[in-house]
Amino acid sequence: MRMPKQIGPGLGAILVLALLGRGRADEADPRVYPTTEKVGGKTYAEWAAAWWQWGLGAPKDKNPISDRTGKFADRGQSGPVWFLAGTFGGKATRTCSVPAGKALFFPVVIQGQGGPFDTANEAALRRLAKGVADTAYDLEVTIDGKPVKDVMNYRVATAVFTFNGPEKEEDAVIPTVVGKQKMVSDGYWVLLKPLAPGKHTLHFKGKLKRTRFSLDVTYQLTVLEAKRP
């Protein structure tokens, strides 16, 4: 039997890396868009900024993040991606309908740091957000009882972005988040591919050690049938 020629060290390293990379790709959860992929023309980080603008821009009496039932889940929704909310801490069980063909984007655990547009220090915002996100643990996402693989692989940090909060403190879901703001976010997000029409249960939870923050959210979703032309 003819023995194969010896593989040089450089080529061997390339081969090993290629095989490892292929293994990771094979193990990726097929229900979730990878963080390197654009959906609807936006990256994960850009969707994360849009999610914050959606959530913190809503008044506190109709805010989807503080809402515990799903009553305001459809507020301000448009485009190919449908936002689902976390909480400001603690548990929530929400029931809502989702239009057909929508990708679902939600935070597992995230940290946002912001301040008034004219005075916020961008470097400090990034440092604080990263420091808290570094302490995330006990992350879990399940879809219809089946866990999403390797949730810790879905960490995303945004660039600095701006948004307009409510003008009055009494209208803001966070009293200090009023008017024009600068913000950054760091943490773990999941962008699910559209679910089949019908009923689905989505559950996600996680904790941040530094801030002793934890959330545990369940969505009872009804994905609607596509409308016939």
N, C-alpha and C positions, 0 to 999 in steps of 0.2 A: 504494500500500500504506500502510495506517495504521500509524504508528510507535507503539509502546507508550509509555505515560506513563512518565516518569522515576520510578524508585524512590528514595524518600527515603533518606538515609544510615542512619538508624536501622533502617528496614525492610530495607535491603540487608544490613546487618550480621547481622540476625536470620536472613535467608535463607541467607547464607553459612554461618553457624554450624549451621543446621539441616542443610544439605547435607553439611557436614563430619561432623557427628554421624551422619548416615545412612550415610556412607561407612565410618566406623569400625565401625558395627554390622554392615554388610554384610560387612566383612572379618573379623569375629570368627570363631574356629574353632568350627564347629557341634558338634564332639565334646566341647567343654569348657563347663562352666557358667561364666557370667560371675561376677566377684567380687561383683557387686551382688545376686546371687540367693541366696535361702535354699534349702537342700536338706535335707529331713528336719527342717525347723523351725529349722535353725541356719545362721548366716552362715559364710563362709570363716574368719573370725577365731575363731569359736567352735569350728569343727572343728579349727582349728590347735591351740587349747588342749587339746582332747580328744586330739589325736594325741600331743602331748607327754606328757600324763598316761598314755596307753597305753604309749608307748615307754619313758619313764624309770621308770614304776612297775613294769615287769617285771624280775625278777632277772636278773643277768648271764649265768647259765648257760642261760637260756631267752629271751634278749632278741632281739626281731625286728630291732633296729637293728644289733647286732653280728653277728647271724647272716648268714653268707655264702651259704647254700644255699637258704633259704626254708623250712627245717624248722619254724620257729616262726612262720610268717606268719599262721596262723589263731589265734594265742594272743590271748585277750581280745577277740575281734571279735564285734560284735553291731550290730543296727540297719541302716538303709538305706545306710550308707556303709562301705566296706571300706578299711581303712588299708593302705598300702604304705610300707615303710621306706626311708629313705636309708641312709647309712652314717656312721660317725664319721670318715670319710676313706678314700679309696681306692676300689677297684673291688669289685663284688660281682655275681655272676650267680645269680639265685634262680629256683627253679621251684616253682610252687604252683597250687592250684585256688582259684577264687573262685565263690561261690554265684551263681546267676542273678539278674539284676536289681539288682545292687549298683553304686552309684556308687563310683569309685575315687579316693581322696584321698592325695596324696603330696607331699613337699617336693622342690623342685628344689635350691635352696640356701637355707638358713635360718640364723639366728643366734638362739639362746636365751640369755638372761641370767637367772640366778636366785640365790637365797641363802636362808638360814634364815628362816622365816616372821617371827620376832620382830625381826630386825635388818636385813633387806634394805631398801635405799633404792629406792623405786619410780621416782623420777625418774632416778636413776643407771642403773637397769636399762634403762629406755627409751632413754636416751641411748647407752649402750654397744651395745645391740642394733641401733639404727638406724645407728650409725657403721660397724659391720661390714657390715650388709646393703647400705649405700650403695656398697660396693666390689665387689658381685657382677658377674661377667662370664662370657662363654663359656657362656651358658645354652642348653640344647638339650633338647627332648623330642620323641621320635618314637613313633608308634603304628603297628605293622606297617609300618615304614619310611617313613611319611609324617609330616613334621614338624608340630608344633603351631605355629600362627602366633603371633608377638609374645609370647613367653614373658615378656618383661619387663613386660607389662601385668598380670601376675598377682601383684603384690606385695601382701602383707597384713601388717599389724601387729596384734597382739592387745592387748587390755586386760591388766592384771595379773591373773593367775589363780593358784590354789593347787593343789597336788597333794601326795600322800604317796608319798615314795620308800621303798625298803626301809629297815628300821630299823638294819641293820648295814652298815658300809662294805664288808665282804667280800662282801655280797650285791648291792651296787649296781653297775650297769654303769658309772657315774661315781662314784668313791669319795666325792666331796664332796656328792653329791646323795642325802642320806639324811633320813628323817623328813619333817616338814611343811615345804614350800618355797613361796616366792613366785617367780613367774617372768613374764617377758614374752618375746615372740618377734617377730621381724621378718624378712621374706624372701619367697621366691617359692614359691608352691604351685599345684598343678593339681588340679582336681576334675573328673574325667572322667565323662561320662554312661555309663550301663551299656553294656558291650560285648556284642556278639552271642555266643551260645553257640559254643564252639569254642576253638581255639588262637590266641593273640595274643602278640606280642612288644612289650613296652614298654621303652623306653630313655630314661634321663634323665641329664644331667650338668651340672656347673656348678662355678664357682670363686669364692672370696672372696679378694680381693687382700690385704686387711689381715692376715688370719690365715694366708695361704698354704694355705688349705683347698681341697681339690678332691674331688669324688666322681664316680663313673661307674657307674651301676647299670643292669642289664638284668634284666627279669622275663620269664620264659617262663610265660605264664598260660594256664590252661585254665578257661574260663568254663563252668560246668556248665549243663545243660539245666534248665529250670524243672520242678519236680515237679508231676505231674498230680494234681488233687484226687481 
